[in-house]
Amino acid sequence: MNLAKHLMAALALSGALLLGNAGQAQTSPKQRATSADALKKDEINAGIVGLAGGQLEGAPIRLAAEIARSVDDGSRLHVLPIVTRGPTENIESLLYLRGVDLAIVNTDVLDQFTMRVPQIKSRVAYILNMFPSEVHLLVRPGIERLEDLKGLNVNFNTQGTAAAYSGPLIFDRLGIEVNKTFIPHQSAMEQMQSGEIAAVFFITSKPVDAFLKKKFENGFKFLSIPYDERVSDFYMPASLDHSDYPALIRDGDDVATISVQTDLIAFNWATNTDRYRRLNRFVETLFDNIGRLQTPGFDPKWQSINLSAEVPSLARFRPAQEWLDRAAKLVKPPATDPVASLDTERARRQISRETRLGPEDQDRLLRRFIRWTRERR
């Protein structure tokens, strides 16, 4: 009797195995290929983070590519730098374009964007206060002062770029009425040779390749941009010198100008989402590897990055703040920074030279600059 039961169980097991093999045999090669393809697709997409950078000729997209290279971790983390028209489109992409998690933007664009999207400060947060983008105003021979540009053609690059946004804003604040054109800077610089365009306005981190590679006739130069109360809410004093542009600035000279801060910001995904977890992994990897970005082979601007520098108008992205909190015990207070002292002295000279303010108002502007410098460093 027991033998019969064992025999029946063995037959049942054999039948089940046969049926299982038969089921496998019914799976076609096409189905198996489709299943493998789906697994591969999931694997590749699992660590993708989209980063809106900017135009190909600008510093932000170059730095976005360097970020991607420094944090690459195969399928676990893969940053995709995205070429856009500039910082305005970067913000719009971060808010509305599928697949975009990060963006590089200028502070003036971000602050002005709040008028269009009042709730933006709850939808985005900053990861890094990155670097200043300097104003470069190149003029043709015969133009000596900003006032000489009144009524003339000044090019601000194509719509959507940082220059197209910040340039008209700065000129309006300074009270210089010009005929604004919005064509590619490369074309505009050719038209400067014939006199059709009087100046081109760039706002990007120095040095700019377009000014290094192109040969200019005598008389082409950068104009000084004043730092005073008309622009001090968004901009800070800066300078261009011979080491930046040997062919356009004489050795020993410098050109006073202004700059705007450039920031890396993130979409404020809910903490229980996969996109938040990807950004958490991104922040951990970026901050852990910031030393790698400060080595030869990467842009020298990374050497001045301070992870704890703030963006006053935004909240810090939670994973970034958590990383800083963990690292706080290891950070020693910085010694006196000679570069910061030099920047402050330059700012003092520019405020005195370029403004008509009294001593008290000059001191107020200088204190604002010192506070900004401390926050950044």
C-alpha positions, 0 to 999 in steps of 0.5 A: 500500500505504501509502495503504491502511494510512493509510486503515485507521488513520483508520477505526479512529480514527474508530470509537474516537471514535464508540464514545467518544461513544456511551459518553458518550451512554449516561451518563444525566443522573441518573448525571451528577448523582449523580457531581457530588453525590458530588464536592460531598459530598467537597469539603464534608467534606474540611475538617470538624473537629468541636468539642464546646463545651458548653451554649448559655448557657455561655462555652465554646460561645461561644468555640468559635463564635469559633474557628470564625469565625476559622479558617474557610477554606471547604472547606479548613477548616470547624470545626463547634461542637457543643452538648453537655450540658457538659464531661463529655459533651465528653470522652466525645464526643471519645473515642467520638463520630464526627466529633468532633476537639476539645473544650473541657473543665475541668481537674478533669473531665479529671483525674478522668476518668482514673479511668474511662479510665486510658489517656485521656492517650495518647488526647488532647492539649492545644492551648491552656490557655484561660481560668479558669472562676470559681465563682459561688455565688448565694444568697437573702437570709438566707444569710451563710456557706457553713455556712448552706447545710447541709441546704438545697437547692443547685442544680448545673444539669442532669447532665453540666454543669460545675456538676453535676460540680464543684459537688458535688466542691467542697462535699464537699471543703469539708465542707458537706452540702447537698441537691443538686438538678439542674434547669436553672438558669433554673428554679432561680433562679425557685424561689429567689424562693419560697425553695424553693432556697437557692443556685445554683452556676455554674462558668463564665467571668465575666461570666455573662449570667444574673446581668447580665440578671436583676433580683434583690431586695435580699439576693441575693448571691454567697458567698465560696468559700475557697481552701485545701488542701482544693481547691488540687489542682484550683482556684486563687484568683479574685475577682468584683467590681463591674465584673463584676456591678454589680447584685450587688456594691457598688462597691469590694467583691470576692468571693473565690472559686476557679476551674478552668482550661479547656482546648482538647484534641484527639484524638491521631489517628495522624500518617498519617491524614486527621483528623490532617492536618485538625487540623494545618491547624487548629492552624496556622490558629488559632495564625497568627490568634490576633491576630485573636481578640484584636481588638474583636468577639471575647471579651475573654478571648482577650487573655489567651491565652498560646499557650505556657501548659501543661496539666501533666496532658497532653502538648501536641498535636504540631502545636501544639508544632511551631508553638511551636518554629518561633516560639520565636526570635521570642518575647521574654521577657515583662516584669513583668506587673502583672496577675500581681502583682495576682493574687498579692497577691489570692491572698495576702490570700485565703489569709490570710483564708479559711484557718486554716493556719500561716504555713509552710502559707500560704506553700506554698499561695501558692508553688503559686499563683505556679507555676501563674500562671507556667505559664499566662502 
